[in-house]
Amino acid sequence: MRNRYSTYYLALLILIAAAGAFGAWKAYSVSRLLEEKRVDDNLRELAQIQAFRAQDLLSDAERVLEAFTAYFQSSEQVTESEFRRFSSVLLPGRNDVYAVHWAPKVLSSERKAHEAAMQARGLAPKGIFELALPSLSPVPALPRPRYFPITFTEPLEQNRRAVGLDAALRFSQPADGPIEMALQGRSYTTGAFPIVQDEKGPLAVAIFQPVHVYGTDSWTMQQLRGFLLLLLRPEILLTERLEPISGQPYQVRLSDISGADPKQIYPRGNVAPAAGPEYSFPLALGSREWQVDIAFEEPVRVSHAPAAIAGLIILLTLVVMFALTRSLRQSSALLVANNKLSLLANRDPLTGLANRRSIEELAHEVLALETRGEGFSAVCVVDLDNFKKVNDSLGHQQGDILLMELAELFQQTLRSSDIAARIGGDEFVLLMPQLKSLNDVTGALQRLVNSIRAYAEDHEQVSYVSASIGVALSGSDCRDFILLQQRADRAMYEAKKAGKNRYLIWSPDLMS
Ligand SMILES: Nc1nc2c(ncn2[C@@H]2O[C@H](COP(=O)(O)OP(=O)(O)OP(=O)(O)O)[C@@H](O)[C@H]2O)c(=O)[nH]1
């Protein structure tokens, strides 16, 4: 019984531990996933804000060009001092705007006069010059029908070297270069390139905004007055104009993805990849498509919440297991107590032999089994002779001791398969199952009578004690224990009558 409980108990504990471990693992992985998603969403949002800011700054820079364009379109001619005054209002504080150039159309017939005018201002020593795109060595412009030399520029000091550069030619290689776009009334945005003024510095992009003859809306070469150029340095925009994200260091990369072959604008060269997550967003500048990548330097750090949840589940599991162990220990203690109680209920408290109830139950089972097998049983009623005298002369306690010692003697004398019970004061019932012959019975009874006698002789004070034994044998005529016990009782009574200290086997004759 106990073993079965232990197995169930162990299985239950293992089940709870496994469920607890699984629950903790599942809760940990799900909450970690949610936590990672929360952190990821948070970082993505921060990165998105940076991308929005970058786009805002770009659009804001474009508005500078729009203002210049509006100014030029609304007047027939803009003088250098007007250009400078206008710039002094719009450009201060705009370090992402490297330059605003005015490059008017100069016909080949006007070249000399134009060059003379620039040189008179102390600029363009080479006159109108050109620069092949990969090269940065200026050469005097080759003869061609028209030029678009940078004539006014702001801030002048940092752009002196660019004055005279035929900027439109520099980008006229593609079929959709600035001049072609101007003839469609559209602006043209270049890819990132190194500038004449600062060859080794950060790359720049230029937006060519065509300016047409005042009051016209036709887009022809004849109507084209020149270009306003906005020179932006995206690196400055990203490194100086973007506010950092507090507590979240990040790398930023900018690429031009307009063509088939994306080109990294910033930083130039390779950078070690960041340890944290990276997010990409599109940016637009004029006709070009850019992409800004924001890569966080530190790997995603999740809070301790998932581990705490898992820990809580493990703790709860341990509490349940502990409570279960306790209650089972209590119930097994109850089981032991119950066993003891049933032991007490089925045992004679003085001698420890079976009591009347338990021998009745056992005899019932033994006799029921007998029908299937061979052999028979003997039911013996043993009543001590002259026991009252023991109590009277030696006291009740000595009487108890004698009862206990004789009970012990019965156990020793009988076979292990025999059962002895005390059913009253000095009265015992013995059940001897699986007997084969009458000799088995008489032998056992004689041994019993003899051992009681021997005991009495050894104990002088109780030398008068002996036993009278009545015996009834089971057989096809009777397998009922109560009846057998009545018969044995009757035989015992006859044995007393015949002078005690003997055994007598019940036979129908006794009844007559
Ligand atoms: N010490 C002791 N005596 C008991 C116990 N139960 C009953 N007795 C006594 O046992 C005695 C049994 O009496 P009897 O069997 O009538 O007396 P007896 O002297 O054996 O008489 P015979 O059987 O005719 O030989 C009584 O004196 C009871 O009081 C017990 O648990 N302990």
The ligand as an SDF file (V2000), in Angstrom:
LIG
                    3D

 32 34  0  0  0  0  0  0  0  0999 V2000
   -5.0870  -12.1930   35.2310 N   0  0  0  0  0  0  0  0  0  0  0  0
   -6.1490  -12.2240   34.4700 C   0  0  0  0  0  0  0  0  0  0  0  0
   -7.2460  -12.9130   34.7830 N   0  0  0  0  0  0  0  0  0  0  0  0
   -8.3150  -12.9170   33.9690 C   0  0  0  0  0  0  0  0  0  0  0  0
   -8.3640  -12.1880   32.7890 C   0  0  0  0  0  0  0  0  0  0  0  0
   -9.5760  -12.3940   32.1870 N   0  0  0  0  0  0  0  0  0  0  0  0
  -10.2560  -13.2190   32.9960 C   0  0  0  0  0  0  0  0  0  0  0  0
   -9.5110  -13.5570   34.0700 N   0  0  0  0  0  0  0  0  0  0  0  0
   -9.8090  -14.4210   35.1330 C   0  0  0  0  0  0  0  0  0  0  0  0
   -9.6490  -15.7640   34.7090 O   0  0  0  0  0  0  0  0  0  0  0  0
  -10.4420  -16.6180   35.5130 C   0  0  0  0  0  0  0  0  0  0  0  0
  -11.1250  -17.6250   34.6380 C   0  0  0  0  0  0  0  0  0  0  0  0
  -11.9960  -18.3520   35.3590 O   0  0  0  0  0  0  0  0  0  0  0  0
  -12.3980  -19.8450   35.1780 P   0  0  0  0  0  0  0  0  0  0  0  0
  -11.9550  -20.3440   33.8480 O   0  0  0  0  0  0  0  0  0  0  0  0
  -13.8470  -19.8810   35.4470 O   0  0  0  0  0  0  0  0  0  0  0  0
  -11.5980  -20.5080   36.3310 O   0  0  0  0  0  0  0  0  0  0  0  0
  -10.6310  -21.7460   36.3530 P   0  0  0  0  0  0  0  0  0  0  0  0
   -9.9450  -21.6590   37.6080 O   0  0  0  0  0  0  0  0  0  0  0  0
   -9.7600  -21.7140   35.1140 O   0  0  0  0  0  0  0  0  0  0  0  0
  -11.6430  -22.9160   36.2520 O   0  0  0  0  0  0  0  0  0  0  0  0
  -11.6240  -24.1430   35.2980 P   0  0  0  0  0  0  0  0  0  0  0  0
  -11.6380  -23.5890   33.9310 O   0  0  0  0  0  0  0  0  0  0  0  0
  -12.8580  -24.8620   35.6000 O   0  0  0  0  0  0  0  0  0  0  0  0
  -10.3900  -24.8630   35.5850 O   0  0  0  0  0  0  0  0  0  0  0  0
  -11.3800  -15.6780   36.2530 C   0  0  0  0  0  0  0  0  0  0  0  0
  -10.9720  -15.5980   37.6050 O   0  0  0  0  0  0  0  0  0  0  0  0
  -11.2020  -14.2970   35.6120 C   0  0  0  0  0  0  0  0  0  0  0  0
  -11.3660  -13.2280   36.5280 O   0  0  0  0  0  0  0  0  0  0  0  0
   -7.2140  -11.4340   32.4770 C   0  0  0  0  0  0  0  0  0  0  0  0
   -7.1300  -10.7310   31.4740 O   0  0  0  0  0  0  0  0  0  0  0  0
   -6.1550  -11.4760   33.3380 N   0  0  0  0  0  0  0  0  0  0  0  0
  1  2  1  0
  2  3  2  0
  2 32  1  0
  3  4  1  0
  4  5  2  0
  4  8  1  0
  5  6  1  0
  5 30  1  0
  6  7  2  0
  7  8  1  0
  8  9  1  0
  9 10  1  0
  9 28  1  0
 10 11  1  0
 11 12  1  0
 11 26  1  0
 12 13  1  0
 13 14  1  0
 14 15  2  0
 14 16  1  0
 14 17  1  0
 17 18  1  0
 18 19  2  0
 18 20  1  0
 18 21  1  0
 21 22  1  0
 22 23  2  0
 22 24  1  0
 22 25  1  0
 26 27  1  0
 26 28  1  0
 28 29  1  0
 30 31  2  0
 30 32  1  0
M  END
$$$$
